Amino acid sequence: MRRNRREAGEGNFGCLVGIILLLAAVFVAYKMIPLKVRAAELRQVIQDEAKSAGTHNDERIKKAILLKADENRLPVTEDNIQISRKQNDIWIDVEYTVPVKFPGFTYQWKQHHHYENPIF
């Protein structure tokens, strides 16, 4: 009696490709999710500082942003932070690039946080 190859369990190439793709996705998530969380924490500090701009001067805002960036190991310098005040509004822009190392190449993950808020 002749058996079909699939019935004998010898056709596992598709399963192997699926496992490799799953492992690659898990590896990318392992590298990127912590970065995204740290960037979200920095974005929250930027929003909080913009909301309290009526009581904080630009230097205090920059210090708070730089402190959080340093705490989260994000490559933000004072040159990356732009603060503009016009009439009753404030604009805060923070732009930076995080190098993410993968086997064989380095991905340059560019971030631009922009927040504007009325000053009370």
Buried (B, 14 or more C-beta within 10 A) or exposed (E): EEEEEEEEEEEEEEEEEEEEEEEEEEEEEEBBEEBEEBBEBBBEBBBBBBBBBEEBEBEEBBBBBBEBBEEBEBEBEEEBBEBEEEEEEBBBBBBBEBEBEEEEEEEEBEBEBEBEBEBE
